[in-house]
Amino acid sequence: MKRKRMLLSILLTIVMIVSTLSLQNQRGFAATEEPNLLLNGGFETDIWNGDSWTIDNIDWEQAEAIHFPYSDDPYITSHEGQYAFKYWIKDTATGDQTFTVKQSIDSLPAGSYMLTVSVMGGDGTEAADITLFAGEQKMEPVVTKGYNNWETITYSFELTEETKNVAIGTTIKGAQNAWGYLDQFQLSSQDVSSQPVEADIFVEKVDGLSDDFIKGVDISSIISLEESGVTFKNEAGEQQDIFQTMNEAGVNYVRVRIWNDPYDSEGRGYGGGNNDLEKAIEIGKRATANGMKLLVDFHYSDFWADPAKQQAPKAWQNLSFEEKKNAVYSYTKDSLQALLDAGVDVGMVQVGNETTGGFVGETDWTKMSELFNQGSKAIREIDSSILVALHFTNPESAGRYSTISKTLNQNNVDYDVFASSYYPFWHGTLDNLTSVLKNVADTYGKKVMVAETSYTYTAEDGDGHGNTAPKDSGQTLNYPITVQGQATAVRDVIEAVANVGEAGIGVFYWEPAWIPVGTNLEENKVKWERDGSGWASSFAAEYDPEDAGHWYGGSAVDNQALFDFEGKPLSSLNVFKYVNTGAKAQLEIDVIKDISVHAVLGEEITLPDQVTVTYNDGSEGTAAVTWDITALTQAINNGVGTYVIEGEVEGGGKVKANLQINPQNFVLNPSFEDENRSMWKIIHQDESAPHATYQQKASDAKSGEFAVHFYSDNAVDFKVEQTITGLEPGYYNLSMFLQGGDAKESNMFLYAKTSSDEVKDETVVNGWVNWSNPAIEEILVVDGTLTIGANIEAGPGAWGTVDDFSLTKVKDYEEDKEEDPLPEEENLTPPQPKPVDDSHKESEPNLDKKESKDNKDLSGSPVGQTEKQTETNENAGKTLPKTATNTFNMLLAGVVLIGAGVLAIVLARRKVLEK
């Protein structure tokens, strides 16, 4: 019996042990459901063997650290497993002690990570500061809260690129008698998937995007478009509310502009969506219903506010400055309250639109700052959780954002978000965008974002109103003009903002739904005027006569929409969700790059056998091409001119060769593209400070990327010139290109100087990229040397660029000289008497060739006479050579005798017949 009881006791003991082990295993598994990238995160194995943890910077005379078994303390509540890490700052320690517990990971790919650790320790004077870190990134310290008060500390961080030898761990800091425990250290990746999804386009995943990163769109024109009959579809081609389609594509924010009173005195809309408060509320309600927040963009104007114009609303134009401040405050507060009362989920409010150089009619930054603060004050009073944004543009201009942000700080402007426009074809590089935004974020602790961006997917125009891009000059088009190129452009802007760090909060795409209202231009014009569905109506002329008054019409961005001309979403719309996962598609040619061939007349002209192609994954390759040889031959035979030669690409597709056959340009480095510019001189007059330089900025260049740029707060006064030698005698044509603005009291001209003469052609600037093209024709060069250049003088604030000089020869020069007399023949005949002396008659003038061709000469020769006839007339009155006199007289006498004989015979026969 005792034996049976003993066996039963042993069996129960075994069952309890097994059960305990089972429970421990379950507990350990539950704590590590996410793969732990750290070794020995629970300190269950020896920490001193060097395989996992190291303890650095500890003074063992001042502190202790041990691999602690929970079994040593019967009162402790173990957190996980059987071991923990324990530390104690000795009671004999002098001053605070700091050391680290860490391990190094060989490599971590770019992505989002979460680092956690459970801590427990002393409180009050015995508490320690626990600071988690990952490489150079670290969190704010957390203080322990007492015995058995375990707390899990969490720190999320991002790696923008693969990082080697990443130190992961915690810093412990405490005074005498500080103590505590660490357990269950865990590092896990927060990326949902490392594999891109199957799609119609390639999108490289953007690492480090937070869940609340703003992926927004500005669809302010949507209601007017719908009033004009525009409908939108989903990917299946079925009609669907565009707000639902946007949200399904990953959009989480909608931006809407508000104008105070965008109507004329008869209530006719100015266009551009006729975006008043009423329409903003309707758009906001639809956005909220589809799970998207609203960014309210107050222009504080009755129509477009941008860097070129910041006009106060009609109702405010006669207000004093103090009255204007009150108006900004009241209008902002009342409008925002109306939006919230309508149930709109407002997350952010923008006080002004692209206020780079003005705001509500003011250009003084002290006054502008006071107005900004009135808007901000109203928003804070309504709801302090709503973000306040200020919006500027032209990040590519050196020092602009640093100056603006510094001024805002000095003037104590209250705002949360520094927002920038960024259009890839105008606003410089993405690296620069990241840099200038990061500088604002780091220096002043502001959030930053891109409030407007877009890119073209086609060069076609859908509604008969011209588009802002693409243009042949003044724009940088670094992406293919395709749906894939558009998607990549948007993705890269998102990455540029994300690269700022936590302060980079989002990107808004501008007007992705502003598609054509129809295909018939005349019918479109009616809709634009009636519904305000174009960028401006003719009724806006009363408020904006210089811009809208001249250029009113339809959508200038229908080829930058994220929907096709029929309202079906393009694959590029999904970039907002693909940036989180990545996307891949079947590899295919996305664009075949047309080529440009510039040749000089007389040189051999050949076209390449291969052309460059770009695939939809962004890679480049080449493909064989067969050119239209007949068209090429005809172009060569025709000579100087511009020609388009078409080609067939192997595997399908067409390509064009834009062939330009030019006369030789004798200007060296005419467009300033070559790094060696020693042949040019920039001469600043009257010892003025240098204000002209070689600038690399494609949007300001006529061709290529470089031009001579000028700007000065003081007067502009310089010359850019080049001396050309070795020219053959002849007549030459000279030209250049010039653009710019704000040039008061200007004196600008193109000039050419020979050894004996100077000629010039006066010119002016007419605005940005409105190129003037002064030219001088038929400059006579006889000694081989010519100095050409541009003289630029203007008042303070003038700016512009000079580019693309051209000097070509148009015809040869023949020096006027009297013809040598014919060589005197041998005296085969006796000397003849001299002809009658006509020296008493007045000789006719010897006109030059140009006059003889353009006018009837004094002898009565017709204008159309040949050069040979002209030469004959020019020699009229000159004595015949002596060597011709004898032979000529003999021939003349013979002809007279023969004629007389023939006449006598005819008369004799007539008499015979009469008889």
Buried (B, 14 or more C-beta within 10 A) or exposed (E): EEEEEEEEEEEEEEEEEEEEEEEEEEEBEEBBEEEBBBEBBBBBEEBEEEEBBBBEEBEEEBBEBEBBEBEEBEEBEBBBBEBBBBBBBBEEBEEBBBBBBBBEBEEBEBBBBBBBBBBBBBBEEBBBBBBBBBBEBBBEBBBBBBBEEBBEBEBBBBBBEEBEEBBBBBBBBBBBBBBBBBBBBBBBBBBEEEEBBEBBBBBBBBBBBBEEBBBBBBBBBBBBBBBBEBEBBBBEEEEBEBBBBBBBBBBBBBBBBBBBBBBBEEEBBBBBBBBBBEBBBBBBBBBBBBEBBBBBBBBBBBBBBBBEBBBBBBEBEEBEBEEBBEBBBEBBBEBBBBBBEEEBBBBBBBBBBBBBBBBBBBEEBEBBBBBBBBBBBBBBEBEEEBBBBBBBBBBBBEEBBEEBBBBBBEBEBBBBBBBBBBBBBBBBBBEBBBBBBBBBBEEEEBBBBBBBBBBBBBEEBBBBBEBBBBEEBBBBBBBBBBBBBBBBBBBBBBBBBBBBBEBBBBBBBBBBBBBBBBEEEEEBBEBBBBBBBBBBBBBBBBBBEEBBBEEBBBBBBBBBBBBBBEBBBBBBBBBBBBBBBBBBBEEEBBBBEBBEBEBEBEEEBEBBEEBBBBBBBBEEEEBEBEBBEEBBEEBBEEEEEEBEBBBBBEEEBEBBBEBEBBBEBBBBBBBBBEEEBEEBEBEBEEEBEEBBEBBEBBBBBBBBBBBBBBBBEEBBBBBBBBBBEEBEBBBBBBBBBBBBBBBEEBEBBBBBBBEEEEBBBEBBBBEBBEBBBBEBEEBBBBEEBBBBBBBBBBBEBBBBBBBBBBBBBEEEEEEEEEEEEEEEEEEEEEEBEEEEEEEEEEEEEBBEEEEBBEEEBEEEBEEEBEEEBBEEBBEEBEEEEBBEBBEEEEEEEEEEEEEEEEEEEEEEEEEEEEE
